[in-house]
């Protein structure tokens, strides 16, 4: 039976009967592109440019959209917005929520895109794509995108401590390597810039051919040591803040109680406990698969017809949490050799003839993360774990 063209058009038109004005925000430093789809306007999307950072003008644009829809339909509709997670953080999301606007933040990498070799990309196209994604999400379509859970200002601020320390440690490594490289070019390989007597030993150094350090080279190294010592002071301050965050007895039991439980395990220090709590274990997960997926430690299958293989971990989750778990997995083997997880690792490696240690340590990190999540959330003690002496 032939379907009339009018019925075909109605079936393929964009749904606008969800009772809201759908708005996407394409954010940049200079301008914000506002793309909206309003009830009663068919399937046409309107676009307006707002000066970047001008929240008042953005709210005025929302009020104008609501007034236009009210004049057209006689009803007042709420506004639902969507924006991509990016450099702007979460402050716009919080401002919109404070003004009664339903706001969503989406992971841009989770939105399906064309796989053609050369795909057109403009802010106008991206704005329309975000609106269609928001429509599908509100219709309840499964796995249409991944919405980001915006942390509270307190949760966001607590993450700064461990993240700043990681940046400072990386800068410390750069300065140490630069000093060692400068000296190695002069035939000096035993100098350690992190020792407390680094300045005294610098005066005693002799090049490989028996000369004292050239004056300009020594001056450069002294300036490097000045910057290095400043970094060491900053690292010490940040580590004191981290220890206070882990041990402070305040009303925030979401961080302090799990951190204290983790620090009681042999081989888990304050830094690892703080990273695990602030980056992962303080969140809510429904099951172990969500825990592993958030850390990017979940396996990625490749199955098509008779082809069925694994591509390794997805690495699509929190990179800081994933890196920390890999480090903790190696420490776990050293400090918890009698635990069930360590015995599983040793048996797995031996069954492979001593090969595939790196891939097996990733599997151990995934199992260990799930075990620690059960430990801090449900108080399920890890089998064979050794606790620190009281």
BAFI-353416 format. One record per residue (C-alpha): residue number from 1; chain; x, y, z. Coordinates in nm, 3 decimals. Layout:
N
(r NUM, 'A', (X, Y, Z)),
...
END
This chain:
390
(r 1, 'A', (0.000, 0.000, 0.000)),
(r 2, 'A', (0.133, 0.340, -0.095)),
(r 3, 'A', (0.174, 0.582, 0.195)),
(r 4, 'A', (0.051, 0.939, 0.132)),
(r 5, 'A', (0.323, 1.203, 0.122)),
(r 6, 'A', (0.159, 1.402, 0.404)),
(r 7, 'A', (0.173, 1.103, 0.639)),
(r 8, 'A', (0.537, 1.044, 0.542)),
(r 9, 'A', (0.626, 1.405, 0.620)),
(r 10, 'A', (0.452, 1.389, 0.959)),
(r 11, 'A', (0.633, 1.067, 1.046)),
(r 12, 'A', (0.977, 1.204, 0.962)),
(r 13, 'A', (0.937, 1.553, 1.106)),
(r 14, 'A', (1.130, 1.645, 1.419)),
(r 15, 'A', (0.924, 1.587, 1.730)),
(r 16, 'A', (0.846, 1.911, 1.911)),
(r 17, 'A', (0.565, 1.778, 2.135)),
(r 18, 'A', (0.780, 1.726, 2.443)),
(r 19, 'A', (0.649, 2.046, 2.597)),
(r 20, 'A', (0.971, 2.247, 2.616)),
(r 21, 'A', (1.203, 2.479, 2.427)),
(r 22, 'A', (1.523, 2.292, 2.341)),
(r 23, 'A', (1.836, 2.504, 2.328)),
(r 24, 'A', (2.199, 2.419, 2.255)),
(r 25, 'A', (2.494, 2.641, 2.344)),
(r 26, 'A', (2.811, 2.648, 2.134)),
(r 27, 'A', (3.057, 2.828, 2.359)),
(r 28, 'A', (3.371, 3.018, 2.263)),
(r 29, 'A', (3.567, 3.307, 2.409)),
(r 30, 'A', (3.418, 3.572, 2.181)),
(r 31, 'A', (3.063, 3.453, 2.110)),
(r 32, 'A', (2.803, 3.201, 2.220)),
(r 33, 'A', (2.585, 3.050, 1.947)),
(r 34, 'A', (2.232, 2.978, 2.075)),
(r 35, 'A', (2.042, 2.723, 1.862)),
(r 36, 'A', (1.679, 2.664, 1.962)),
(r 37, 'A', (1.385, 2.450, 1.858)),
(r 38, 'A', (1.052, 2.579, 1.985)),
(r 39, 'A', (0.703, 2.425, 1.996)),
(r 40, 'A', (0.474, 2.549, 1.721)),
(r 41, 'A', (0.761, 2.637, 1.492)),
(r 42, 'A', (0.769, 2.316, 1.292)),
(r 43, 'A', (1.114, 2.168, 1.245)),
(r 44, 'A', (1.298, 2.494, 1.184)),
(r 45, 'A', (1.578, 2.577, 1.426)),
(r 46, 'A', (1.657, 2.938, 1.503)),
(r 47, 'A', (2.009, 3.064, 1.573)),
(r 48, 'A', (2.122, 3.369, 1.765)),
(r 49, 'A', (2.465, 3.496, 1.867)),
(r 50, 'A', (2.531, 3.618, 2.221)),
(r 51, 'A', (2.847, 3.787, 2.338)),
(r 52, 'A', (3.071, 3.538, 2.517)),
(r 53, 'A', (3.041, 3.552, 2.894)),
(r 54, 'A', (2.732, 3.776, 2.895)),
(r 55, 'A', (2.491, 3.571, 3.106)),
(r 56, 'A', (2.240, 3.856, 3.125)),
(r 57, 'A', (2.207, 3.870, 2.748)),
(r 58, 'A', (2.172, 3.490, 2.738)),
(r 59, 'A', (1.889, 3.494, 2.991)),
(r 60, 'A', (1.722, 3.778, 2.800)),
(r 61, 'A', (1.738, 3.565, 2.485)),
(r 62, 'A', (1.572, 3.279, 2.674)),
(r 63, 'A', (1.296, 3.511, 2.795)),
(r 64, 'A', (1.244, 3.634, 2.437)),
(r 65, 'A', (1.215, 3.276, 2.312)),
(r 66, 'A', (0.955, 3.196, 2.576)),
(r 67, 'A', (0.757, 3.508, 2.490)),
(r 68, 'A', (0.755, 3.421, 2.119)),
(r 69, 'A', (0.630, 3.069, 2.195)),
(r 70, 'A', (0.363, 3.206, 2.430)),
(r 71, 'A', (0.234, 3.440, 2.160)),
(r 72, 'A', (0.234, 3.155, 1.908)),
(r 73, 'A', (0.081, 2.879, 2.120)),
(r 74, 'A', (-0.074, 3.054, 2.418)),
(r 75, 'A', (0.132, 2.846, 2.662)),
(r 76, 'A', (0.451, 2.906, 2.857)),
(r 77, 'A', (0.711, 2.635, 2.802)),
(r 78, 'A', (1.022, 2.567, 3.008)),
(r 79, 'A', (1.369, 2.580, 2.855)),
(r 80, 'A', (1.603, 2.280, 2.842)),
(r 81, 'A', (1.964, 2.348, 2.744)),
(r 82, 'A', (2.260, 2.136, 2.642)),
(r 83, 'A', (2.628, 2.221, 2.608)),
(r 84, 'A', (2.948, 2.030, 2.555)),
(r 85, 'A', (3.191, 1.967, 2.838)),
(r 86, 'A', (3.496, 2.180, 2.778)),
(r 87, 'A', (3.717, 2.463, 2.896)),
(r 88, 'A', (3.423, 2.663, 3.032)),
(r 89, 'A', (3.379, 2.415, 3.314)),
(r 90, 'A', (3.050, 2.404, 3.501)),
(r 91, 'A', (2.984, 2.763, 3.601)),
(r 92, 'A', (2.740, 2.831, 3.314)),
(r 93, 'A', (2.554, 2.512, 3.404)),
(r 94, 'A', (2.523, 2.629, 3.766)),
(r 95, 'A', (2.404, 2.976, 3.666)),
(r 96, 'A', (2.132, 2.831, 3.445)),
(r 97, 'A', (2.017, 2.596, 3.718)),
(r 98, 'A', (2.004, 2.883, 3.967)),
(r 99, 'A', (1.764, 3.062, 3.728)),
(r 100, 'A', (1.536, 2.760, 3.696)),
(r 101, 'A', (1.665, 2.636, 3.359)),
(r 102, 'A', (1.710, 2.261, 3.312)),
(r 103, 'A', (2.069, 2.227, 3.196)),
(r 104, 'A', (2.263, 1.927, 3.064)),
(r 105, 'A', (2.634, 1.884, 2.987)),
(r 106, 'A', (2.724, 1.619, 2.730)),
(r 107, 'A', (3.047, 1.441, 2.653)),
(r 108, 'A', (3.112, 1.548, 2.294)),
(r 109, 'A', (3.296, 1.224, 2.215)),
(r 110, 'A', (2.982, 1.022, 2.294)),
(r 111, 'A', (2.772, 1.183, 2.017)),
(r 112, 'A', (2.750, 0.975, 1.698)),
(r 113, 'A', (2.913, 1.143, 1.398)),
(r 114, 'A', (2.944, 1.071, 1.028)),
(r 115, 'A', (3.231, 0.839, 0.938)),
(r 116, 'A', (3.297, 0.996, 0.599)),
(r 117, 'A', (3.655, 1.087, 0.521)),
(r 118, 'A', (3.594, 1.463, 0.515)),
(r 119, 'A', (3.312, 1.570, 0.745)),
(r 120, 'A', (3.182, 1.926, 0.746)),
(r 121, 'A', (3.208, 2.094, 1.086)),
(r 122, 'A', (3.082, 2.439, 1.180)),
(r 123, 'A', (2.930, 2.588, 1.492)),
(r 124, 'A', (2.592, 2.597, 1.318)),
(r 125, 'A', (2.609, 2.224, 1.235)),
(r 126, 'A', (2.730, 2.140, 1.585)),
(r 127, 'A', (2.450, 2.345, 1.740)),
(r 128, 'A', (2.184, 2.159, 1.541)),
(r 129, 'A', (2.347, 1.826, 1.628)),
(r 130, 'A', (2.333, 1.911, 1.998)),
(r 131, 'A', (1.963, 1.999, 1.975)),
(r 132, 'A', (1.883, 1.670, 1.802)),
(r 133, 'A', (2.089, 1.485, 2.064)),
(r 134, 'A', (1.897, 1.659, 2.343)),
(r 135, 'A', (1.565, 1.566, 2.179)),
(r 136, 'A', (1.667, 1.201, 2.157)),
(r 137, 'A', (1.791, 1.204, 2.516)),
(r 138, 'A', (1.463, 1.348, 2.648)),
(r 139, 'A', (1.269, 1.094, 2.444)),
(r 140, 'A', (1.451, 0.826, 2.639)),
(r 141, 'A', (1.650, 0.674, 2.355)),
(r 142, 'A', (1.911, 0.440, 2.508)),
(r 143, 'A', (2.281, 0.522, 2.472)),
(r 144, 'A', (2.221, 0.822, 2.251)),
(r 145, 'A', (2.491, 1.013, 2.440)),
(r 146, 'A', (2.673, 1.030, 2.772)),
(r 147, 'A', (2.569, 1.316, 2.997)),
(r 148, 'A', (2.829, 1.449, 3.239)),
(r 149, 'A', (2.743, 1.465, 3.607)),
(r 150, 'A', (2.841, 1.813, 3.718)),
(r 151, 'A', (3.023, 1.806, 4.054)),
(r 152, 'A', (2.935, 2.042, 4.333)),
(r 153, 'A', (3.167, 2.340, 4.387)),
(r 154, 'A', (3.306, 2.165, 4.696)),
(r 155, 'A', (3.377, 1.842, 4.507)),
(r 156, 'A', (3.538, 2.031, 4.222)),
(r 157, 'A', (3.759, 2.226, 4.463)),
(r 158, 'A', (3.876, 1.915, 4.649)),
(r 159, 'A', (4.011, 1.769, 4.325)),
(r 160, 'A', (4.253, 2.059, 4.291)),
(r 161, 'A', (4.491, 1.931, 4.558)),
(r 162, 'A', (4.591, 1.602, 4.394)),
(r 163, 'A', (4.580, 1.748, 4.044)),
(r 164, 'A', (4.807, 2.037, 4.141)),
(r 165, 'A', (5.053, 1.798, 4.303)),
(r 166, 'A', (5.067, 1.591, 3.983)),
(r 167, 'A', (5.152, 1.905, 3.782)),
(r 168, 'A', (5.418, 2.010, 4.031)),
(r 169, 'A', (5.578, 1.665, 4.028)),
(r 170, 'A', (5.597, 1.677, 3.647)),
(r 171, 'A', (5.766, 2.018, 3.664)),
(r 172, 'A', (6.010, 1.886, 3.924)),
(r 173, 'A', (6.107, 1.601, 3.694)),
(r 174, 'A', (6.172, 1.848, 3.411)),
(r 175, 'A', (6.406, 2.060, 3.621)),
(r 176, 'A', (6.593, 1.759, 3.761)),
(r 177, 'A', (6.642, 1.613, 3.413)),
(r 178, 'A', (6.757, 1.947, 3.276)),
(r 179, 'A', (7.021, 1.983, 3.549)),
(r 180, 'A', (7.143, 1.627, 3.500)),
(r 181, 'A', (7.158, 1.676, 3.124)),
(r 182, 'A', (7.366, 1.992, 3.153)),
(r 183, 'A', (7.612, 1.818, 3.384)),
(r 184, 'A', (7.627, 1.497, 3.185)),
(r 185, 'A', (7.745, 1.696, 2.883)),
(r 186, 'A', (8.046, 1.790, 3.098)),
(r 187, 'A', (8.122, 1.433, 3.201)),
(r 188, 'A', (7.942, 1.448, 3.539)),
(r 189, 'A', (7.687, 1.176, 3.603)),
(r 190, 'A', (7.662, 1.125, 3.979)),
(r 191, 'A', (7.505, 1.458, 4.084)),
(r 192, 'A', (7.162, 1.432, 4.250)),
(r 193, 'A', (6.971, 1.767, 4.248)),
(r 194, 'A', (6.713, 1.648, 4.506)),
(r 195, 'A', (6.967, 1.595, 4.784)),
(r 196, 'A', (6.973, 1.857, 5.058)),
(r 197, 'A', (7.346, 1.925, 5.007)),
(r 198, 'A', (7.297, 1.994, 4.636)),
(r 199, 'A', (7.450, 2.345, 4.647)),
(r 200, 'A', (7.756, 2.235, 4.846)),
(r 201, 'A', (7.818, 1.943, 4.612)),
(r 202, 'A', (7.776, 2.170, 4.310)),
(r 203, 'A', (8.080, 2.374, 4.423)),
(r 204, 'A', (8.285, 2.054, 4.449)),
(r 205, 'A', (8.206, 1.920, 4.103)),
(r 206, 'A', (8.474, 1.880, 3.838)),
(r 207, 'A', (8.421, 1.809, 3.471)),
(r 208, 'A', (8.534, 1.489, 3.307)),
(r 209, 'A', (8.863, 1.651, 3.202)),
(r 210, 'A', (8.933, 1.785, 3.551)),
(r 211, 'A', (8.815, 2.147, 3.514)),
(r 212, 'A', (8.587, 2.342, 3.746)),
(r 213, 'A', (8.238, 2.415, 3.618)),
(r 214, 'A', (8.232, 2.702, 3.365)),
(r 215, 'A', (8.086, 3.019, 3.525)),
(r 216, 'A', (7.789, 3.058, 3.291)),
(r 217, 'A', (7.696, 2.690, 3.321)),
(r 218, 'A', (7.718, 2.709, 3.700)),
(r 219, 'A', (7.502, 3.022, 3.701)),
(r 220, 'A', (7.241, 2.848, 3.487)),
(r 221, 'A', (7.235, 2.546, 3.717)),
(r 222, 'A', (7.200, 2.771, 4.022)),
(r 223, 'A', (6.897, 2.935, 3.864)),
(r 224, 'A', (6.755, 2.590, 3.792)),
(r 225, 'A', (6.812, 2.500, 4.157)),
(r 226, 'A', (6.628, 2.816, 4.265)),
(r 227, 'A', (6.324, 2.711, 4.062)),
(r 228, 'A', (6.357, 2.353, 4.182)),
(r 229, 'A', (6.362, 2.457, 4.548)),
(r 230, 'A', (6.057, 2.675, 4.495)),
(r 231, 'A', (5.879, 2.374, 4.346)),
(r 232, 'A', (5.982, 2.159, 4.644)),
(r 233, 'A', (5.833, 2.417, 4.881)),
(r 234, 'A', (5.508, 2.421, 4.682)),
(r 235, 'A', (5.492, 2.041, 4.678)),
(r 236, 'A', (5.536, 2.033, 5.056)),
(r 237, 'A', (5.250, 2.282, 5.102)),
(r 238, 'A', (5.020, 2.087, 4.869)),
(r 239, 'A', (5.102, 1.758, 5.044)),
(r 240, 'A', (5.010, 1.912, 5.381)),
(r 241, 'A', (4.676, 2.021, 5.232)),
(r 242, 'A', (4.629, 1.669, 5.095)),
(r 243, 'A', (4.700, 1.509, 5.434)),
(r 244, 'A', (4.455, 1.750, 5.595)),
(r 245, 'A', (4.193, 1.659, 5.335)),
(r 246, 'A', (4.238, 1.287, 5.406)),
(r 247, 'A', (4.252, 1.304, 5.787)),
(r 248, 'A', (4.029, 1.602, 5.866)),
(r 249, 'A', (3.730, 1.506, 6.082)),
(r 250, 'A', (3.456, 1.728, 5.943)),
(r 251, 'A', (3.104, 1.678, 5.816)),
(r 252, 'A', (3.226, 1.558, 5.477)),
(r 253, 'A', (3.229, 1.184, 5.537)),
(r 254, 'A', (3.212, 1.118, 5.161)),
(r 255, 'A', (3.586, 1.185, 5.141)),
(r 256, 'A', (3.729, 1.133, 5.489)),
(r 257, 'A', (3.572, 0.795, 5.574)),
(r 258, 'A', (3.672, 0.614, 5.250)),
(r 259, 'A', (4.018, 0.773, 5.263)),
(r 260, 'A', (4.072, 0.655, 5.620)),
(r 261, 'A', (3.960, 0.304, 5.523)),
(r 262, 'A', (4.199, 0.297, 5.227)),
(r 263, 'A', (4.493, 0.429, 5.430)),
(r 264, 'A', (4.444, 0.140, 5.673)),
(r 265, 'A', (4.541, -0.106, 5.396)),
(r 266, 'A', (4.908, -0.194, 5.373)),
(r 267, 'A', (5.063, -0.042, 5.061)),
(r 268, 'A', (4.807, 0.240, 5.023)),
(r 269, 'A', (4.937, 0.584, 5.117)),
(r 270, 'A', (4.778, 0.924, 5.153)),
(r 271, 'A', (4.833, 1.024, 4.789)),
(r 272, 'A', (4.673, 0.713, 4.640)),
(r 273, 'A', (4.386, 0.727, 4.889)),
(r 274, 'A', (4.320, 1.093, 4.809)),
(r 275, 'A', (4.325, 1.034, 4.432)),
(r 276, 'A', (4.094, 0.733, 4.455)),
(r 277, 'A', (3.843, 0.918, 4.672)),
(r 278, 'A', (3.838, 1.251, 4.490)),
(r 279, 'A', (3.853, 1.110, 4.137)),
(r 280, 'A', (3.639, 0.798, 4.159)),
(r 281, 'A', (3.519, 0.633, 4.476)),
(r 282, 'A', (3.326, 0.939, 4.596)),
(r 283, 'A', (3.088, 0.900, 4.300)),
(r 284, 'A', (2.782, 0.674, 4.285)),
(r 285, 'A', (2.799, 0.361, 4.071)),
(r 286, 'A', (2.525, 0.104, 4.024)),
(r 287, 'A', (2.752, -0.193, 3.952)),
(r 288, 'A', (3.111, -0.302, 3.898)),
(r 289, 'A', (3.091, -0.251, 3.522)),
(r 290, 'A', (3.025, 0.119, 3.573)),
(r 291, 'A', (3.322, 0.141, 3.809)),
(r 292, 'A', (3.559, -0.015, 3.556)),
(r 293, 'A', (3.416, 0.189, 3.268)),
(r 294, 'A', (3.458, 0.518, 3.455)),
(r 295, 'A', (3.828, 0.443, 3.502)),
(r 296, 'A', (3.869, 0.341, 3.137)),
(r 297, 'A', (3.964, -0.012, 3.244)),
(r 298, 'A', (3.668, -0.187, 3.083)),
(r 299, 'A', (3.746, -0.420, 2.789)),
(r 300, 'A', (3.658, -0.314, 2.435)),
(r 301, 'A', (3.522, -0.603, 2.223)),
(r 302, 'A', (3.536, -0.626, 1.844)),
(r 303, 'A', (3.276, -0.868, 1.713)),
(r 304, 'A', (3.150, -0.897, 1.358)),
(r 305, 'A', (3.030, -1.225, 1.213)),
(r 306, 'A', (3.291, -1.489, 1.291)),
(r 307, 'A', (3.543, -1.228, 1.412)),
(r 308, 'A', (3.545, -1.196, 1.789)),
(r 309, 'A', (3.845, -1.045, 1.965)),
(r 310, 'A', (3.938, -0.795, 2.234)),
(r 311, 'A', (4.093, -0.455, 2.160)),
(r 312, 'A', (4.219, -0.392, 2.513)),
(r 313, 'A', (4.087, -0.140, 2.762)),
(r 314, 'A', (3.879, 0.149, 2.634)),
(r 315, 'A', (4.084, 0.431, 2.800)),
(r 316, 'A', (3.768, 0.640, 2.771)),
(r 317, 'A', (3.736, 0.713, 3.142)),
(r 318, 'A', (3.919, 0.922, 3.399)),
(r 319, 'A', (4.290, 0.912, 3.306)),
(r 320, 'A', (4.409, 1.014, 3.654)),
(r 321, 'A', (4.216, 0.733, 3.818)),
(r 322, 'A', (4.336, 0.481, 3.559)),
(r 323, 'A', (4.703, 0.579, 3.600)),
(r 324, 'A', (4.678, 0.561, 3.978)),
(r 325, 'A', (4.518, 0.217, 3.965)),
(r 326, 'A', (4.798, 0.082, 3.741)),
(r 327, 'A', (5.055, 0.215, 3.988)),
(r 328, 'A', (4.862, 0.070, 4.281)),
(r 329, 'A', (4.839, -0.269, 4.108)),
(r 330, 'A', (5.220, -0.296, 4.094)),
(r 331, 'A', (5.246, -0.183, 4.457)),
(r 332, 'A', (4.978, -0.436, 4.551)),
(r 333, 'A', (5.192, -0.726, 4.431)),
(r 334, 'A', (5.480, -0.607, 4.648)),
(r 335, 'A', (5.284, -0.526, 4.966)),
(r 336, 'A', (5.000, -0.780, 4.940)),
(r 337, 'A', (5.161, -1.097, 4.799)),
(r 338, 'A', (4.930, -1.326, 4.999)),
(r 339, 'A', (4.603, -1.168, 4.888)),
(r 340, 'A', (4.368, -1.351, 4.652)),
(r 341, 'A', (4.419, -1.088, 4.382)),
(r 342, 'A', (4.798, -1.126, 4.391)),
(r 343, 'A', (4.772, -1.503, 4.379)),
(r 344, 'A', (4.541, -1.474, 4.079)),
(r 345, 'A', (4.798, -1.253, 3.904)),
(r 346, 'A', (5.091, -1.486, 3.973)),
(r 347, 'A', (4.893, -1.792, 3.860)),
(r 348, 'A', (4.779, -1.616, 3.544)),
(r 349, 'A', (5.132, -1.508, 3.451)),
(r 350, 'A', (5.279, -1.852, 3.524)),
(r 351, 'A', (5.014, -2.021, 3.310)),
(r 352, 'A', (5.127, -1.799, 3.020)),
(r 353, 'A', (5.491, -1.895, 3.065)),
(r 354, 'A', (5.582, -1.567, 3.235)),
(r 355, 'A', (5.454, -1.354, 2.947)),
(r 356, 'A', (5.180, -1.088, 2.921)),
(r 357, 'A', (5.262, -0.922, 3.253)),
(r 358, 'A', (5.159, -0.577, 3.134)),
(r 359, 'A', (4.820, -0.683, 3.005)),
(r 360, 'A', (4.760, -0.891, 3.317)),
(r 361, 'A', (4.847, -0.598, 3.545)),
(r 362, 'A', (4.573, -0.397, 3.374)),
(r 363, 'A', (4.327, -0.676, 3.451)),
(r 364, 'A', (4.452, -0.676, 3.810)),
(r 365, 'A', (4.398, -0.300, 3.831)),
(r 366, 'A', (4.038, -0.345, 3.716)),
(r 367, 'A', (3.971, -0.621, 3.970)),
(r 368, 'A', (4.143, -0.420, 4.244)),
(r 369, 'A', (3.938, -0.108, 4.172)),
(r 370, 'A', (3.615, -0.305, 4.195)),
(r 371, 'A', (3.733, -0.469, 4.518)),
(r 372, 'A', (3.822, -0.131, 4.671)),
(r 373, 'A', (3.485, 0.011, 4.564)),
(r 374, 'A', (3.306, -0.274, 4.741)),
(r 375, 'A', (3.533, -0.222, 5.041)),
(r 376, 'A', (3.459, 0.149, 5.090)),
(r 377, 'A', (3.090, 0.129, 4.992)),
(r 378, 'A', (2.976, -0.204, 5.134)),
(r 379, 'A', (3.259, -0.277, 5.382)),
(r 380, 'A', (3.341, -0.601, 5.197)),
(r 381, 'A', (3.694, -0.689, 5.308)),
(r 382, 'A', (3.927, -0.797, 5.028)),
(r 383, 'A', (4.018, -1.163, 5.056)),
(r 384, 'A', (4.361, -1.209, 5.215)),
(r 385, 'A', (4.435, -0.838, 5.252)),
(r 386, 'A', (4.695, -0.727, 5.510)),
(r 387, 'A', (4.615, -0.419, 5.716)),
(r 388, 'A', (4.864, -0.174, 5.863)),
(r 389, 'A', (4.968, -0.216, 6.225)),
(r 390, 'A', (4.767, 0.008, 6.456)),
END
